[in-house]
């Protein structure tokens, strides 16, 4: 079972830093997803920066969220963040 996200930090380069309930941090690059209709609105930097955690995953609006499994499994492990 994929652990829940407890914190997210959207970065200016369209990547996310996400901390999971295990304490692990992962970096996820959104560039490959921004051309899909579901995520096209996130090309607006102001909207992308509104990423937040709701119900254990990353969301931007009521209509835009990211699969927890995608975020965890395709994210790159990051060491040393607090």
Secondary structure, DSSP 8 states (H G I E B T S, - for coil): ----EEEEEEETTTEEEEEETTS-EEEEE-GGGTTSTTTGGGGSHHHHTT-EEETTEEESSSS-B--HHHHHHHSEEE-S--
